[in-house]
Amino acid sequence: MIVAFILSWIFSNDDSSAPENGPTVHAATWPLQLPQGAGSYTRDPNTATNPTTKDGTTTLSATYAKDNQDAVIVLMSRPTTDLKKFMNDAAMNSVTIQPVTGTSTKAMCGTSLDNNNTSCAVLKDDTAVLAVGLLDQSRPELAGVANSVAEQAAQ
């Protein structure tokens, strides 16, 4: 349900135009695929992550578990050039910049309007990676998950 709501917002509001006063975004040369794991989070390798495409934007998602409990929904969307707009389109409020611990990467984190779940997203090339917390994780932890998924996917 959470993923469906986020996808509907992104697809109905997507306008992948140039970033607003942001860094230059390069087209990704890596395949749009979710990795099996991100730190201590893993997804079921038997569960398909079939992409959906609408109006030129391709999105896919998967649920990642931690300690055998569903913990994070990760969504990847391409092309995306403006992370602030992406968070707005995903119906996030109270959006703030969150430094990713141990990196120079900056995530954007907010709270979902439909279920109050905390979510953080990073932009890797022209791909947004959103981590939606299911267990009341902190913004720094979710920013780290989103960044870890982005880095592993781009290898």
VENQUI-V623366 format. One record per residue. N is the residue number from 1. RES is the residue in one small letter. PHI is phi in degrees with one decimal (* if undefined). OMEGA is omega in degrees with one decimal (* if undefined). NEAR is the number of other ideal C-beta (glycine too) atoms within 12 Angstrom. Layout:
# VENQUI-V623366
n=N res=RES phi=PHI omega=OMEGA near=NEAR
n=N res=RES phi=PHI omega=OMEGA near=NEAR
This chain:
# VENQUI-V623366
n=1 res=m phi=* omega=179.4 near=14
n=2 res=i phi=-61.8 omega=-178.6 near=29
n=3 res=v phi=-62.5 omega=-179.4 near=32
n=4 res=a phi=-60.2 omega=179.5 near=18
n=5 res=f phi=-64.0 omega=-179.6 near=25
n=6 res=i phi=-62.5 omega=179.2 near=39
n=7 res=l phi=-60.5 omega=-178.8 near=31
n=8 res=s phi=-64.1 omega=177.6 near=20
n=9 res=w phi=-64.7 omega=-178.1 near=30
n=10 res=i phi=-63.7 omega=-177.5 near=40
n=11 res=f phi=-68.3 omega=-177.6 near=26
n=12 res=s phi=-80.0 omega=-176.3 near=16
n=13 res=n phi=-118.9 omega=-173.9 near=23
n=14 res=d phi=-69.4 omega=171.5 near=30
n=15 res=d phi=-145.0 omega=-173.5 near=21
n=16 res=s phi=-76.7 omega=179.1 near=30
n=17 res=s phi=-90.3 omega=-177.6 near=16
n=18 res=a phi=-61.5 omega=-179.5 near=16
n=19 res=p phi=-66.9 omega=178.2 near=22
n=20 res=e phi=-88.1 omega=177.4 near=15
n=21 res=n phi=53.4 omega=-179.6 near=10
n=22 res=g phi=-105.2 omega=179.2 near=20
n=23 res=p phi=-68.7 omega=176.1 near=18
n=24 res=t phi=-65.4 omega=-179.1 near=12
n=25 res=v phi=-104.2 omega=-179.8 near=24
n=26 res=h phi=-102.4 omega=176.6 near=17
n=27 res=a phi=-65.6 omega=179.9 near=16
n=28 res=a phi=-69.3 omega=175.9 near=26
n=29 res=t phi=-106.6 omega=-179.2 near=14
n=30 res=w phi=-103.6 omega=-178.1 near=21
n=31 res=p phi=-67.8 omega=177.6 near=18
n=32 res=l phi=-80.5 omega=-178.7 near=34
n=33 res=q phi=-141.7 omega=176.7 near=26
n=34 res=l phi=-84.3 omega=177.8 near=42
n=35 res=p phi=-71.3 omega=178.9 near=29
n=36 res=q phi=-69.0 omega=-177.4 near=22
n=37 res=g phi=-144.6 omega=175.9 near=23
n=38 res=a phi=-145.2 omega=-176.1 near=33
n=39 res=g phi=64.3 omega=-179.4 near=28
n=40 res=s phi=-88.6 omega=178.8 near=18
n=41 res=y phi=-101.1 omega=178.4 near=36
n=42 res=t phi=-136.1 omega=175.8 near=28
n=43 res=r phi=-113.7 omega=179.5 near=29
n=44 res=d phi=-68.2 omega=-178.5 near=17
n=45 res=p phi=-67.2 omega=-179.7 near=14
n=46 res=n phi=-89.9 omega=-179.9 near=8
n=47 res=t phi=-94.9 omega=-178.7 near=17
n=48 res=a phi=-70.6 omega=174.3 near=14
n=49 res=t phi=-120.8 omega=-176.2 near=29
n=50 res=n phi=-72.2 omega=179.5 near=14
n=51 res=p phi=-73.4 omega=171.9 near=22
n=52 res=t phi=-119.4 omega=-179.7 near=24
n=53 res=t phi=-128.5 omega=176.6 near=18
n=54 res=k phi=-147.9 omega=178.6 near=18
n=55 res=d phi=51.1 omega=176.0 near=17
n=56 res=g phi=82.0 omega=178.7 near=17
n=57 res=t phi=-107.4 omega=178.6 near=31
n=58 res=t phi=-105.5 omega=-177.5 near=30
n=59 res=t phi=-133.9 omega=171.9 near=39
n=60 res=l phi=-144.7 omega=-177.6 near=33
n=61 res=s phi=-150.7 omega=176.5 near=35
n=62 res=a phi=-157.3 omega=175.1 near=37
n=63 res=t phi=-97.4 omega=178.2 near=26
n=64 res=y phi=-109.0 omega=-179.9 near=41
n=65 res=a phi=-108.0 omega=173.5 near=24
n=66 res=k phi=-137.7 omega=-177.4 near=24
n=67 res=d phi=54.6 omega=177.6 near=11
n=68 res=n phi=62.0 omega=178.2 near=11
n=69 res=q phi=-132.4 omega=176.2 near=15
n=70 res=d phi=-54.3 omega=-171.7 near=22
n=71 res=a phi=-127.9 omega=-174.8 near=29
n=72 res=v phi=-146.1 omega=167.9 near=43
n=73 res=i phi=-101.5 omega=178.4 near=42
n=74 res=v phi=-111.4 omega=179.9 near=49
n=75 res=l phi=-123.8 omega=174.3 near=49
n=76 res=m phi=-115.2 omega=-178.4 near=46
n=77 res=s phi=-141.1 omega=-178.3 near=48
n=78 res=r phi=-145.2 omega=-2.3 near=37
n=79 res=p phi=-85.9 omega=174.8 near=31
n=80 res=t phi=-138.5 omega=-178.9 near=44
n=81 res=t phi=-119.0 omega=-175.3 near=31
n=82 res=d phi=-127.9 omega=-175.2 near=28
n=83 res=l phi=-66.6 omega=178.2 near=41
n=84 res=k phi=-63.2 omega=177.7 near=26
n=85 res=k phi=-65.3 omega=177.6 near=28
n=86 res=f phi=-57.4 omega=180.0 near=47
n=87 res=m phi=-65.2 omega=177.1 near=40
n=88 res=n phi=-64.3 omega=179.2 near=25
n=89 res=d phi=-64.9 omega=178.6 near=34
n=90 res=a phi=-84.5 omega=176.6 near=45
n=91 res=a phi=62.5 omega=176.7 near=30
n=92 res=m phi=-101.2 omega=174.0 near=39
n=93 res=n phi=-118.9 omega=-176.6 near=19
n=94 res=s phi=52.4 omega=-177.2 near=19
n=95 res=v phi=-77.6 omega=178.1 near=28
n=96 res=t phi=-135.6 omega=175.5 near=22
n=97 res=i phi=-80.2 omega=179.6 near=22
n=98 res=q phi=-126.9 omega=175.1 near=32
n=99 res=p phi=-62.1 omega=176.3 near=20
n=100 res=v phi=-88.3 omega=-175.9 near=33
n=101 res=t phi=-52.7 omega=176.0 near=21
n=102 res=g phi=79.0 omega=-179.6 near=13
n=103 res=t phi=-137.4 omega=173.0 near=19
n=104 res=s phi=-95.6 omega=-178.2 near=11
n=105 res=t phi=-73.0 omega=175.0 near=27
n=106 res=k phi=-114.5 omega=175.5 near=24
n=107 res=a phi=-98.3 omega=169.3 near=43
n=108 res=m phi=-117.5 omega=-178.0 near=40
n=109 res=c phi=-123.6 omega=178.5 near=40
n=110 res=g phi=-155.9 omega=-179.8 near=35
n=111 res=t phi=-118.9 omega=-178.5 near=25
n=112 res=s phi=-65.4 omega=178.9 near=33
n=113 res=l phi=-68.5 omega=-174.3 near=21
n=114 res=d phi=-88.5 omega=-175.7 near=20
n=115 res=n phi=-143.3 omega=179.5 near=21
n=116 res=n phi=62.8 omega=175.8 near=18
n=117 res=n phi=-74.7 omega=175.2 near=33
n=118 res=t phi=-77.1 omega=-178.2 near=37
n=119 res=s phi=-140.1 omega=176.2 near=48
n=120 res=c phi=-134.3 omega=-179.8 near=50
n=121 res=a phi=-133.0 omega=172.6 near=49
n=122 res=v phi=-126.1 omega=176.5 near=43
n=123 res=l phi=-113.6 omega=176.8 near=39
n=124 res=k phi=-119.1 omega=-171.6 near=38
n=125 res=d phi=54.8 omega=179.6 near=26
n=126 res=d phi=-106.6 omega=-176.4 near=34
n=127 res=t phi=-123.0 omega=174.4 near=41
n=128 res=a phi=-89.4 omega=175.3 near=50
n=129 res=v phi=-122.9 omega=-176.8 near=52
n=130 res=l phi=-112.1 omega=175.0 near=52
n=131 res=a phi=-111.5 omega=-179.6 near=53
n=132 res=v phi=-103.2 omega=-178.5 near=44
n=133 res=g phi=-75.1 omega=177.7 near=36
n=134 res=l phi=-108.3 omega=-175.0 near=28
n=135 res=l phi=-124.8 omega=179.9 near=23
n=136 res=d phi=57.3 omega=176.5 near=16
n=137 res=q phi=-68.5 omega=179.0 near=29
n=138 res=s phi=-75.7 omega=175.9 near=18
n=139 res=r phi=-59.9 omega=178.0 near=32
n=140 res=p phi=-59.3 omega=179.3 near=25
n=141 res=e phi=-66.8 omega=-179.4 near=30
n=142 res=l phi=-67.4 omega=175.7 near=45
n=143 res=a phi=-62.4 omega=177.7 near=40
n=144 res=g phi=-64.9 omega=178.1 near=33
n=145 res=v phi=-63.9 omega=-180.0 near=48
n=146 res=a phi=-59.0 omega=-179.4 near=51
n=147 res=n phi=-67.3 omega=179.1 near=38
n=148 res=s phi=-62.5 omega=177.6 near=37
n=149 res=v phi=-62.0 omega=-179.4 near=46
n=150 res=a phi=-60.6 omega=-178.7 near=42
n=151 res=e phi=-64.6 omega=179.9 near=25
n=152 res=q phi=-68.4 omega=-179.9 near=26
n=153 res=a phi=-64.8 omega=-175.7 near=32
n=154 res=a phi=-82.0 omega=-179.7 near=26
n=155 res=q phi=-74.3 omega=* near=14
